[in-house]
């Protein structure tokens, strides 16, 4: 499996009573496919997996896989505190015909690198699918370091890593010493740097509501090598990245961004709560400015004859 393009870790729309709003989820899947994203991820933290049972997560993944109908890859998140739960998610992903799994470190337990590798390989055996590792030490407590990477690399299923540490030295390590593992950007405000170092994919929650703008950056940098345009697009996106990465309400902002597009996202499941009126207004202003600036950049490129896809809704 080759990781190329924009992969969207889907939100989970809820009704007011906390049940799944599958109609809105179907609308979101169709909108993203129509916008041209390259893959969908079910069961990530953006989908509030920490507040869902294994059965609920499998139901959601099955719904998304069936809705996608093979039009693009569907990746199923297997992150859980307990190995048996991750194995159940991996087995379910295989049974439903998912294309790959996203495999993170079990949070809270703080395993050693060897223990973390043993856990990953047990999940690998259960899935038998391509694996995208997920390195996010700020949430998981430990890093997928050299020892871990060396141990899991014995499996040919380990094909990529979503790198969300925020440490640019990790990008250098992965691209220089583990070229067999495809590096995917998982830290939104470093997307330009990832593309400059040869990454061909970006797993980005913001593409739930701004797919076209994220695709525009990917196409400029990864497809055309036009980093002059890429820097301009990234500069326009940085205020949004600041809100998402530094505001402390990442998932809430992504869900409200989806609401802005006209698709119901619904409330948060506890323990999180939604944005207040001032936070919503501030986010909407950032989104509006970003869309206008990126549209102007793309229009200028089109007028000058540079190939550039318009930022689709």
C-alpha positions in Angstrom: 0.0 0.0 0.0 1.4 3.4 -1.0 0.5 6.4 1.2 -0.1 9.3 -1.1 -2.3 12.3 -0.6 -4.7 13.5 2.0 -6.2 11.1 4.6 -9.0 12.3 6.7 -9.5 11.0 10.3 -13.3 11.2 10.4 -15.2 12.9 13.2 -18.2 11.0 14.7 -21.4 13.0 14.3 -23.8 12.5 17.3 -27.4 13.2 17.9 -28.3 15.3 21.0 -28.8 12.1 23.0 -25.3 10.9 22.2 -26.3 8.3 19.6 -24.6 8.1 16.3 -25.9 10.3 13.5 -25.2 8.0 10.6 -27.0 10.1 8.1 -24.6 13.0 8.8 -21.6 10.6 8.7 -22.8 9.3 5.3 -23.0 12.9 4.1 -19.5 13.7 5.3 -18.1 10.6 3.7 -19.7 11.5 0.4 -18.6 15.1 0.6 -15.0 14.1 1.3 -14.9 11.6 -1.6 -16.4 14.2 -3.9 -13.7 16.7 -2.8 -11.0 14.3 -3.7 -9.4 13.2 -0.5 -7.3 10.1 -0.9 -8.3 8.0 2.1 -10.6 7.8 5.2 -9.6 6.8 8.8 -12.2 5.5 11.2 -11.7 5.2 14.9 -9.0 7.8 15.5 -9.0 10.2 18.4 -10.6 12.8 16.1 -13.6 10.4 16.0 -13.7 10.4 19.8 -12.6 6.8 20.0 -11.7 7.2 23.7 -15.4 7.7 24.5 -16.7 4.7 22.5 -16.9 1.0 23.1 -15.1 -1.5 20.9 -18.5 -2.6 19.5 -19.4 1.0 18.7 -16.0 1.6 17.0 -16.5 -1.5 14.9 -20.0 -0.5 13.9 -18.7 2.9 12.8 -15.8 1.4 10.8 -18.1 -1.1 9.1 -20.5 1.7 8.2 -17.7 3.8 6.7 -16.2 0.9 4.8 -19.5 -0.1 3.3 -20.3 3.5 2.5 -17.0 4.1 0.8 -17.7 1.1 -1.5 -14.0 0.7 -2.5 -13.8 4.2 -3.9 -10.8 5.0 -1.7 -8.9 3.2 1.1 -10.4 3.0 4.5 -8.0 2.7 7.5 -9.3 1.5 10.9 -7.8 2.8 14.1 -6.9 0.1 16.6 -5.7 2.2 19.5 -6.9 1.1 22.9 -5.5 0.8 26.4 -5.9 -3.0 26.5 -4.2 -5.3 24.0 -7.3 -7.6 23.7 -9.4 -4.6 22.7 -6.9 -3.6 20.0 -6.8 -7.2 18.7 -10.6 -7.2 18.6 -10.5 -4.0 16.5 -7.8 -5.5 14.3 -9.7 -8.7 13.7 -12.8 -6.7 12.9 -11.0 -4.5 10.5 -9.8 -7.6 8.6 -13.3 -9.1 8.6 -15.0 -6.0 7.2 -12.4 -5.6 4.4 -10.6 -2.6 5.6 -7.5 -1.6 3.6 -5.2 -1.0 6.6 -5.0 -0.3 10.3 -3.7 2.7 12.3 -1.7 1.4 15.2 -0.8 3.6 18.2 0.9 3.0 21.5 -1.5 1.9 24.3 -2.0 5.1 26.3 -1.4 5.4 30.1 0.5 2.1 30.6 3.8 3.6 29.5 5.3 0.4 28.0 9.0 -0.1 27.2 10.0 -0.1 23.6 10.2 -3.9 23.6 6.8 -4.2 25.3 5.3 -1.7 22.8 6.7 -3.7 19.9 5.3 -7.0 21.3 1.9 -5.3 21.5 2.2 -4.0 18.0 3.2 -7.4 16.6 0.3 -9.1 18.4 -2.1 -6.7 16.7 -0.3 -7.2 13.4 -0.9 -11.0 13.6 -4.6 -10.4 14.3 -5.1 -8.0 11.4 -2.8 -9.3 8.7 -3.2 -5.9 7.0 -0.9 -3.0 6.1 -0.1 -1.0 9.2 0.4 2.7 9.7 2.1 3.3 13.0 1.0 6.3 15.0 3.7 8.1 17.1 2.1 10.6 19.4 4.1 10.7 22.6 2.2 13.7 24.0 -0.9 11.6 24.2 0.5 8.1 24.6 3.3 8.8 27.1 6.1 7.2 25.2 7.8 7.5 21.8 8.2 4.9 19.1 11.9 5.0 19.2 14.7 3.2 17.4 14.4 0.0 19.3 10.7 -0.2 18.7 11.1 0.6 15.0 13.8 -2.0 14.6 11.6 -4.6 16.3 8.4 -4.0 14.4 10.2 -3.6 11.0 10.5 -7.4 10.9 6.9 -7.3 9.8 6.4 -6.5 6.1 2.9 -5.2 7.1 4.5 -2.1 8.7 4.4 0.3 5.7 4.0 3.7 7.2 4.0 6.0 10.3 1.9 8.9 11.2 4.4 11.1 12.9 2.8 13.5 15.4 5.6 14.2 17.9 6.2 17.7 16.7 9.9 17.0 16.9 11.5 17.9 13.6 14.4 15.6 14.5 12.0 12.6 14.3 11.3 13.6 10.7 15.0 13.5 10.0 15.4 10.1 11.7 12.5 8.5 9.9 13.4 9.7 6.4 17.1 9.0 6.8 17.2 5.8 8.7 13.8 4.1 8.1 13.1 4.8 4.4 11.2 1.6 4.1 8.6 3.0 6.4 6.6 5.7 4.6 6.5 8.9 6.7 3.1 10.7 6.8 2.6 14.1 8.3 0.7 14.0 11.6 1.6 17.4 12.9 -0.4 19.9 10.9 1.8 22.9 11.4 4.8 21.0 10.0 3.2 19.8 6.8 5.4 21.9 4.6 8.5 20.5 6.2 7.3 16.9 5.9 6.7 17.4 2.2 10.1 19.0 1.8 11.7 15.9 3.3 9.8 13.7 0.8 6.6 12.7 2.7 3.9 11.9 0.2 0.9 12.0 2.6 -0.8 14.0 5.3 -3.2 12.6 7.8 -5.0 15.8 8.8 -8.2 16.3 10.8 -8.7 19.7 9.3 -9.6 18.1 6.0 -12.9 17.1 7.6 -14.0 20.7 6.8 -11.4 22.1 4.5 -10.5 19.2 2.2 -9.8 21.3 -0.9 -7.3 23.6 0.9 -5.4 20.6 2.3 -5.3 18.9 -1.1 -4.0 22.2 -2.6 -1.0 22.2 -0.3 -0.3 18.5 -1.0 -0.6 19.0 -4.8 1.7 22.0 -4.8 4.4 20.5 -2.7 4.3 16.7 -3.2 3.1 16.5 -6.8 4.5 19.6 -8.4 7.4 20.5 -6.1 6.2 24.1 -6.2 7.3 25.1 -2.7 6.9 28.8 -3.5 3.2 28.3 -3.8 3.3 25.8 -1.0 4.8 28.3 1.4 2.0 30.8 0.5 -0.7 28.2 1.1 0.9 27.1 4.3 1.2 30.7 5.5 -2.5 31.1 4.9 -3.2 27.9 6.9 -1.0 28.7 9.9 -3.6 30.7 11.8 -5.9 27.6 11.6 -3.0 25.4 12.7 -2.5 27.6 15.7 -6.1 27.3 16.7 -6.2 23.5 16.3 -2.8 22.6 17.7 -2.4 25.3 20.4 -5.9 26.1 21.5 -6.5 23.1 23.7 -9.8 22.2 21.9 -8.7 20.3 18.8 -11.6 17.9 18.3 -14.1 20.6 19.3 -12.8 22.9 16.6 -12.8 20.2 14.0 -16.4 19.3 14.8 -17.5 22.9 14.6 -15.6 23.3 11.3 -17.8 20.5 10.0 -20.9 22.3 11.3 -19.8 25.4 9.3 -20.0 23.3 6.1 -23.6 22.5 6.8 -23.2 18.9 8.1 -24.3 18.1 11.6 -21.4 17.1 13.9 -23.5 17.2 17.1 -22.2 17.4 20.7 -19.0 16.0 22.2 -19.2 12.9 24.3 -18.0 13.4 27.8 -15.5 14.3 29.2 -15.1 17.0 26.5 -17.6 19.8 25.9 -18.1 21.9 22.8 -17.0 25.4 21.9 -18.6 28.5 23.4 -20.1 31.3 21.2 -16.9 33.4 21.2 -14.7 30.4 20.3 -17.1 29.5 17.5 -17.0 33.0 16.1 -13.2 33.2 16.3 -12.8 29.8 14.5 -15.3 30.8 11.8 -13.4 34.0 11.1 -10.1 32.1 10.7 -11.8 29.6 8.4 -13.3 32.4 6.3 -10.0 34.2 5.9 -8.1 31.0 5.1 -10.6 30.0 2.4 -10.4 33.5 0.7 -6.6 33.6 0.8 -6.1 30.1 -0.6 -8.7 30.7 -3.3 -6.8 33.9 -4.3 -3.5 32.0 -4.5 -5.0 29.3 -6.6 -6.7 31.7 -8.9 -3.4 33.6 -9.4 -1.7 30.4 -10.3 -4.4 29.4 -12.8 -4.2 32.9 -14.4 -0.4 32.3 -14.8 -1.0 28.9 -16.4 0.3 26.9 -13.5 -1.6 23.6 -13.0 -3.5 23.8 -9.7 -6.7 22.2 -8.7 -9.2 24.6 -7.3 -9.9 24.3 -3.6 -13.0 22.2 -3.7 -15.7 22.5 -1.0 
